[in-house]
Amino acid sequence: MVRVNRLVALAILLAAVPLWQMTSEFPGPASDFPKVVISAIAILAVVLLVRSFFPARIGRNEGEGSHDPRAFLRPLAAFATTLTAVLFMPIVGFFPAMAAMSAVLFLVLDADNRRFYTIAILLLLVMIYMVFVFALGVPLLNATLFD
């Protein structure tokens, strides 16, 4: 798992460079939000890379350290769910796509506290919408399904 963590961290850091350059093409302040997110992800990748050199301090979680292919099912299912929601966002709109993604992730990630999960997701969706529409002036995609 240590080698995988190092490879993932390096891949994220390598991907951050072209993504950063792509944001320079966005008009006005629309590039600020993606740059902040890319920076945060890059910082977390550096932390992952540094921590991978200290294996004695790394905690063991469910499925870590085993060679069982089932350990990859949850992360792959979460990734597939997120990718599907992003692909359906132009068709059904931001809120329906993200609400469906949240509902599926609730089942995939086996969330314990339903009330906290629901409130956190609702607040997050509203905050993302407000940041994009009001602060950055970037309208979220309109749904083609309802046109």
Salt bridges, closest charged atoms under 4 A:
GLU62 OE1 - ARG74 NH1 3.66
ASP68 OD2 - ARG70 NH2 2.98
